[in-house]
């Protein structure tokens, strides 16, 4: 497949990294020659320096015979015009655009822009993706990372192993014996900064960060086994009243269970807009690092604080300050991936990386075929892929232990018709089953070959 990626920033670079690693013909376009050079020097891609919306630049990038264009520059207007040019001049069949402006999103999602007038096949909104990720984190306060699969019937949980964990130093094969009915699989372990897919003889140690795929009905039991306690969220403080904070507060207001939320916003105009939009949420104007204002927001009685301003350091410091005041759960929005290793030492319980959520969303939409969902873990270190097994797949008709998976791949969940079954080495994968697979990035291409979906993107 021939793909043009417009924008060589963090998101564009990661998408290029994924697609080029899967042997696609990728060309990166950016008006910054240094970013283009970085992409061509580190990835197996071609590069063109220039404005992505210019027809001559797209022509140099190979738009005449491209299968897909992904417009992920920092400008909404450039992304929209790029898709328009790609459609009108070059007839590129698949067009993906990242849009940030709420005004554009409202118009597009309400169908005011018809396809003939604004030919964008898939719209990616980073703010909406981040807001959804924040709500996911709030729904699983004991986890530092979470995502749902199989129509909500399976859940990925990221848990930190602490000293009071009942199964610390226990080989994973013994967990299967001790909890024979538990529908949960440890698919990934991060130890000393390295992420790997564990084997049955591996043990879990204090300080490990583990990723589990769990049946939705077994989440509570799994948290107890790993020494975590699931506490219902009743009071939440949201630091930041921009698009993300506003979306989270609005979603909390619409929930059937009553959640008392308070929003703190430093910018008066934004605070006033948030107050006008929200119905039951109290909006406070001021600095979220001000301890007096945090006390006024009830931080000492809050079940969680969500720090989603547009400044990483403010989010981190506010999360630390809230924790020091007694708030049991602190979630921070962090754009800079180099700051993520500081989260655990600082005591921040969970974090959201907008780049990771945006990359996951784009991959989910461009890997159409039989792939239902893709979730990127860490700094694009691994992926969790949900896909339907085809009759032509080399996996069909085989037991899991008979499938020639790479070392960095594990099957975490299997759905047969409407039932999610407990996964063992003897589980047989049949045509039509839906599987959720953990794969290190280097092994994703092999997984897609096993699934026989990598050639069918749209």
N, C-alpha and C positions, 0 to 999 in steps of 0.2 A: 504494500500500500504506500502511496506517495502522499506525504503530509507536509504542509507548510505551517510552521509555528511562528506567529507574529508576536514578538516580545521575548527577549532573552533574559528577562529578570529571573527571580527565584522560581516562580511558577512555570514560566516557559521553559527554563532550563531543566526543571525536573520532568516535565512532560516529554521533552526531547530525549532526556536520559532514558525514560521508560520505553518510548517507542523505538528509538534507535537500537536499544538493547534487544528488542524483539525483531530485529532485522527488517525494519521498515525503512523506506527511503525518506529521510527527514531533512528539511531545509529550514534553517532558523533565520528570521528577518528581524533586524533591530536598527534604529537610527544611531545607536551607540556602537562604533566599531570595536571598542574594547570588549563589550559584552558578546558580540558576535565572535570575536577572536577566542574568548574564553570557551565558548560553546564548541567551536571547531577544534580547539586544541585538546579538549578533555573528552569529547564525545565523537562518535562516528556519524557526524552530520555535516551537511554543507551549510555555508553561511552567506548571507547577503546583507550588506550595510545599506540602509536607506529607510525611508518612511513607508510603513507597511501598507498605507492606503493608496500609494501611488501605483497606477497600473504598470508603469515601466519597471518598477521595483518587483512587483509580483510576477511579472513576465520573466524577469531574470531569475526569480526563485522557482520557476517551473510551473506556474499556475495553469498553463494551457493543458497540461495532462495530470493535474493534481486530483487526488481523490477526496481530500479533506483539507480545510483550513481552520486553524485554531487562532482566534484573535485574542491575545492575552496581554496587550500592552497596558500601560498605566492610564490610558485615556479611553473613556467610554466612547467618545465621538470617533476616535480613530478606529476602535474596534468595530463600531457599527458601519462606518464608511468602508472599511476593509471587507466586511461581509457583503456589502452592497456591490462593490467593485468585483469581488470574487464571483458573485452571482450574475451580474449584468454583463460583464466583459468576458469572463473566462468560464462561466457555467460550471463552477466547481460544485459537485453534488452535495457535499456535507460541510456545513458552516457552523462553527461553535464560537460564541463570543462571551467574554467576561465583562459584566456590567456592574458598576457600583452605585450609580445615582438612583436614588429611590424614585425619582420622577420618571425616569426611563422604565424602571422595573414595574412601576404601577401601571403605566400605559401598556407595556408589552404583556404583562400577565392578565390584563383585563381585555386583551384582544383588540385594543384600539389600533395597534400596528398589525396589519395583516401581512401574511407571508410575502405577498406580491410587492408590498411597499417596503418592508423591512425583512429581507430574506435571511433570517437567522434560525437555524434548525434547533439549536440548543443554547439557552441562555444560562450562564453560570453567575450567580450572585454570591460573592465571598461573604458579604454581611449575613445573608440568609443562611448560608452554610455554617458560618460560625455560630449564629444564634441557635441553630438546631443542635450543633455540637455542645453548646453550653447547657441546653435543656437536657441533653443526654447525660452530661456529667452530673447535673443536679438530681437526676432520677436514680443515679447509682453513686451515692456519696462516699462509699467505701472504696471506690475504684478511681484510679488516676486516668483511666482511659476506658471508653465503652462505645459500642456500636451494635446495632441490631441486624439480624439476618433472618432469612427464611420467613418473611412476612411477620417479623416480631416473635417468632417461636424459638429463636436462638439468639444468644447475646454474647458478644465479646466483652470480657472483663480484664482490665489490667490491674493487678493487685501487687502491693509491696509486701514481701515476707518480713514479718517482724518477730521479735523474740518470743512473743506469746502465741505464735502460730502453732496449733496442735500437730501439724504435719511437717514441721521443719526437720531436716535431715532424714526424711523418709523417702526411699526410692519410689519413683512414680509407679512401678509395677505393683508395689504394695498398696498404693492408694486404690487401685482397681480391685484388689482383693478385700480391702477394709470396707470399701463403699461400693459394693457390687451393683447396686441399682442407681448409682449417681450418674446422671447424663452430663458429664463434664470432662473435657480433655485439655490438659496443659499443652498448648501448641508452641509457645515461645517463652524463652527465658533470657532476660538481660542480666549479665553478671560482669562486673568490672568494666562496664561500658560496651560489652559485646553482646549482640543479640544472636541467639541460636535456637534451632529446633531441637528439643531434648529427646533423648532415647529413654527407653523404659527403665534402664538401670540408673539414670541420673537422679540425684537428690536435689531438694530445694534447700537453700541456705538463707540465713538471716541477711537481709539487704538485697536479695534477688528481687527483680521486678518480673512478674510472670503474667503471661497472657493466656486466658482460658476461654474456650468456647463452651457455653453452658446452655442447656435446655431452659427455656423461659420459666418453666415451672420449678426448676431446681436452683434458681439464682439464690434465694434465701438460704437454702441448705448449704450451698457451695460457700457462701460468705462465712457461715458459721464454721465450717470445716477449716477454712483458712484464717480463722481468728478475727473475722470482721463482723461488725454489727450494722444491720440495716436500720437506720433511723429515718422516720418520715420527716420530710422538710415542711415546716410550717411557717417559718419566718426567714426571708431572704433579703439581703442588702445588695443592690446592684450599683456598682461604682462605674459611672459612665452612662450618659443619657443619649448617646448617638444612635445610629441605626441598629447596632447590635443590642445595646442595652434596652432600647425601646422595643425591639422585637421580642426580646426575652420577657420583659415586663408585661407586654400585651398578651403573650402566650400564657403566662402564669395567671393573668386575670381570667382567661377563658377556661381554665381547668375547672372541672367539677369539684375537686377537693379544694378547700379554701387555703390559699397560700398568701400570707401577708408579705408584700414586697414594698421596699422603699428604694428610691433611686436618688443617687447623688450625682450632680452634674456641675462642673465648674463654669461652663459657659452659660451666661444668663439666657441668651436667645434659645439655645438648645433646651435649657431647663424649662423655659416657658412653653416651648413646643411640646415637650414631653408631658408637661402638666395638662396641656389642652387635649392631648391625644388619649392619655390614660384616664380611666374612670375611677378606679378604686385605689390606685397606687399613689402614695405620698412622694412628691418630688422635692428634694432639698437642693438649694443652690449653694455651692461652696466647694472647697478643696477637700477631696476625699482622703487626703493625708492628715487633715486636721482632726486630732483625737477628739476634740470637743464636738465636732460635727458627726463623727462616727458614733459617739455616745448618744447624740441626739437621734441618730438613725436606729439606735437600739442594737448596736453591734454586739454587746455583751450577752444579749438574749437571742441573737440570731442563730439559726441552724447552719447558715452558709452565707458566704460573701462571694460575689462574682465580680471580678475586676476586669472590665472590658473597655477601658479608655483607649485612645489611640497612641498611648505612650507605654512602651514595655516596662520601663523602670518604675513608672508610677504604679502600674499594675502589680509589679513584684513587691514594692515597698508597702503598698496598701494591703496586700495579702498578708505580709509579715506582721504589719501593725494590727490587723484584725485578729490574727492568730494570737498575738501577745495579749490582746484584750479578752481572750477567752472564746472567740468564735471557733467552733470545732471543725469547720470545713471552709477552706479557702481555694478558690479557683481563679487562675490568672490567664489572661490572653497574652501570648508572647509571640511576636513576629520573628524575632531573631533566634534562629535555632541554636546558636552558640550559647545562649543564656539558659537553655533547657537543663543542662547538667547542674545548674545552680538551684533548681527548684526543690529537689529533695533535701539538700543541706539547709536550705532556708525554711523548710517546714511547709512549703506550699503543697497542698494535697493533690491538686490536679491542675493541668494546664491545657490550653487550646492553642494549636499552631495553625493560623489561618492558611498558611501555604499548604500544609498537609491536608486540611479539609478541602481546599479548592482543588488540589491535585487529585484527590480521591474522587471528587465529584466529576471532574473532567474525564478521568479514566473510566468511570462508571458509564458515562454517556457515549464515549467513543468506542468502547469495547462492547458493541451491541450484541450481535450473534446470540449465543446461548448464555453469555455471562450476564447475571442479574445484578450483581453488585461488586464493587471493589473498594476496599478500605486500605489506605496507606498507613503504615505504622512507623513511628519515629521519624527520622530524617530520610524518608523513602528507603528505609532499610529492609522492609518486608511488606507484603501485601496479604490481605485476607480476601479471597475470591469466592464468590458464590456463583455457581453455574449449574446448568442442567446438563446431564450426561446424555450424549447422543448415542444412537445405536451403533454408529461407526467408530465410536471412541474406543481406544485400546483398553480403557478402564471397564467398559461394560461387560458384565458377566463374570468379573473376577472378584475374589475376596481382596480386601485392602492389603493384606500381607503379601499377596501375589503380584501387586502392581509395582512396577519398577520406578518408584518415586526417588528423586534426588535426596540427599541427606538433609537438606534444608526445607523439606516439605512434610507436612502432616495434615491428615484429614481430621477436622474438628467436629463436624456435624453432618448428618445425612438425613434427608427427608424423603420418605417413601409415601407417595400420595399425600395425605394430610398428616402423617405421623412422623415426628422426629424420633429416630431410634437411637439407642445407646451404641456408640461407636467402639468396636473392637477390631482386632486384626482379622477376625473371621467374618466381619460384616461384608456381605456381597453387594457390590454396586451394580445396579441394573439400569437398563435404558429408561430414561424419564426421571430417574432419581435426581434430586437436587443436592449438591454437595457444597460444603464450605471448607475451603482449603487454605491453610497458612503456608506461605512460601517466601523464603528469602528472595530479595530482588533478583539475584543472579539466577534463580531457578524458575522465575515466572514464565519465561519463554518455554521451558520444558513442560511446565504444567499446562500451558495452553496447547502445546502439541498433543499432550495426553488427552486433553478434552476435545481436541480438534475444533477449536473455535478461533484460533489466531488468524485464520485466513478470511473470516467472516466478520468484518467490523461493522458493516451496515448493508 
